[in-house]
Amino acid sequence: MSGAQDQMEIKFRLIDGSDIGPKNFPVATSVATLKEDIIAQWPKEKENGPRTVKDIKLISAGRILDNNRTVEECRSPLYDIPGVVTTMHVVVQPPATEGSIHLICNPFQ
C-alpha cells in the first residue's frame, strides 16, 4: 500500500450542517478513536455536545459505524474514493438519564 492509501481524509458533518475537519486519519484508526477526536474538537459554542463516545453515532455511506471497527473496515468502494474527502455524519444522542420517562405502546393490550 502506498502512503496515500494508508490515510483517509475525513470531515465530520454535524446536524446543523457545519463541519469538523477535514483531517487525515490512518486507515487502522478505530471508529471509537474517531469519536474521541470529535469530542476533542467539538465547537465550544455549540450546545449539547457529546461527553462520551457512547453519545455519538457516526454514519458513513448510509451505515452506522461500530466502535470496534477500523476506518479501513468501514470503507465503501462506491463512496470512499482515494484522494477525495470522505464525509461522515455525526448524530449526538446523549444517554437517557435515570429519571427520564420511557413510554411503551403495546397495541395488543
TAZISUL-V385476 format. One record per pair of residues at least 12 apart in sequence whose ideal C-beta (glycine too) atoms are under 10 Angstrom apart, sorted by sequence separation. I is the first residue (numbers start at 1). J is the second residue. D is the distance in Angstrom with one decimal. If there is no record, write none. Layout:
# TAZISUL-V385476
I:J:D
I:J:D
This chain:
# TAZISUL-V385476
9:21:8.0
10:22:6.2
11:23:7.5
25:37:7.9
38:50:6.9
39:51:7.3
74:86:9.5
9:22:5.0
10:23:6.4
39:52:7.6
54:67:8.5
61:74:8.3
63:76:7.8
8:22:9.9
9:23:7.2
10:24:7.9
23:37:7.4
36:50:9.9
39:53:7.3
42:56:9.7
53:67:6.4
60:74:5.9
61:75:8.6
62:76:8.5
74:88:8.8
8:23:9.8
9:24:5.2
10:25:5.8
35:50:7.6
38:53:8.9
60:75:8.5
61:76:3.8
71:86:8.8
7:23:9.9
8:24:7.1
9:25:7.9
21:37:8.7
36:52:9.3
39:55:8.2
58:74:8.5
60:76:6.9
61:77:9.5
63:79:10.0
7:24:4.6
8:25:5.6
20:37:8.2
21:38:9.0
35:52:8.6
36:53:6.2
38:55:9.8
39:56:7.5
61:78:7.0
62:79:8.6
71:88:9.6
6:24:9.7
7:25:6.7
8:26:7.9
20:38:6.1
23:41:8.3
35:53:4.4
38:56:6.2
61:79:4.3
7:26:6.0
8:27:5.6
10:29:9.1
34:53:9.3
35:54:8.7
60:79:7.4
61:80:7.3
4:24:9.6
6:26:6.1
7:27:6.9
20:40:9.6
21:41:7.7
33:53:9.0
35:55:8.5
36:56:9.3
38:58:8.0
60:80:7.7
6:27:6.0
8:29:8.2
20:41:5.0
32:53:5.3
35:56:4.7
5:27:7.6
6:28:8.1
7:29:9.5
12:34:7.9
20:42:7.3
31:53:8.8
32:54:9.7
34:56:8.8
35:57:9.0
12:35:9.4
20:43:7.6
30:53:10.0
35:58:6.6
65:88:7.5
10:34:7.2
14:38:9.0
32:56:9.5
34:58:6.4
12:37:8.4
18:43:7.3
31:56:9.4
61:86:8.6
64:89:9.8
1:27:8.4
12:38:5.6
32:58:9.8
34:60:9.8
60:86:6.8
61:87:9.7
10:37:9.3
16:43:9.8
31:58:6.0
60:87:7.9
61:88:9.0
62:89:9.5
64:91:8.5
14:42:8.7
18:46:8.0
59:87:9.7
60:88:4.6
12:41:8.2
14:43:8.2
31:60:9.2
59:88:6.6
60:89:7.5
12:42:9.7
16:46:7.6
35:65:9.1
58:88:5.1
59:89:4.3
15:46:9.5
34:65:8.0
58:89:7.3
59:90:7.9
14:46:7.4
35:67:7.1
57:89:8.6
58:90:6.3
59:91:6.7
15:48:9.7
31:64:9.7
32:65:9.7
34:67:9.2
57:90:7.6
58:91:7.9
31:65:4.6
32:66:9.0
33:67:9.1
56:90:6.2
57:91:4.3
14:49:9.6
30:65:9.7
31:66:6.2
32:67:4.1
56:91:7.1
57:92:8.0
30:66:9.4
31:67:5.1
32:68:7.1
34:70:9.8
55:91:9.4
56:92:6.0
57:93:6.4
30:67:6.8
31:68:7.4
32:69:9.0
33:70:9.1
34:71:7.2
55:92:5.7
56:93:7.8
30:68:6.7
31:69:5.3
33:71:8.9
55:93:6.4
56:94:9.8
30:69:7.0
31:70:7.5
54:93:9.0
55:94:5.2
30:70:5.7
31:71:7.4
34:74:9.3
50:90:8.2
54:94:9.0
55:95:6.7
29:70:6.4
30:71:7.9
50:91:9.7
51:92:9.5
54:95:6.3
28:70:5.5
29:71:5.0
31:73:8.8
50:92:4.9
52:94:8.8
27:70:6.6
28:71:7.3
29:72:8.6
30:73:9.4
31:74:6.7
49:92:6.9
50:93:8.7
51:94:7.2
52:95:8.0
12:56:9.4
26:70:8.9
27:71:4.9
28:72:6.6
30:74:9.8
48:92:6.6
50:94:7.4
51:95:9.1
25:70:9.8
26:71:7.4
27:72:3.9
28:73:9.7
48:93:9.9
49:94:9.3
12:58:7.7
13:59:9.2
25:71:5.8
26:72:8.9
27:73:8.8
46:92:9.4
48:94:7.1
27:74:9.4
10:58:9.5
27:75:7.5
42:90:9.3
10:60:8.5
38:88:9.1
42:92:8.8
38:90:6.1
27:80:9.9
39:92:9.8
34:88:7.5
38:92:9.0
35:90:8.6
34:90:9.6
31:88:9.3
10:71:7.5
24:85:9.8
25:86:9.6
23:85:9.6
8:71:5.3
22:85:4.7
7:71:9.2
8:72:8.1
21:85:8.0
22:86:8.4
21:86:9.8
22:87:8.6
6:72:9.3
8:74:9.3
19:85:9.5
21:87:9.1
5:72:9.7
8:75:7.4
21:88:9.1
19:87:7.8
20:88:9.7
10:80:9.2
20:90:7.6
1:72:9.8
9:80:9.9
19:90:9.5
8:80:6.9
9:82:9.5
8:82:8.5
9:83:8.2
11:85:5.5
12:86:9.9
13:87:5.3
15:89:8.2
7:82:9.5
9:84:7.6
10:85:7.1
11:86:7.5
12:87:7.8
13:88:7.0
14:89:8.4
15:90:7.2
8:84:9.8
9:85:4.8
10:86:5.0
11:87:5.5
12:88:5.5
13:89:5.0
14:90:5.4
15:91:6.9
5:82:6.1
8:85:9.1
9:86:6.7
10:87:7.7
11:88:7.5
12:89:7.8
13:90:6.6
14:91:9.2
15:92:7.2
4:82:6.4
5:83:9.7
8:86:6.1
10:88:5.9
12:90:5.0
14:92:8.2
4:83:6.9
2:82:9.2
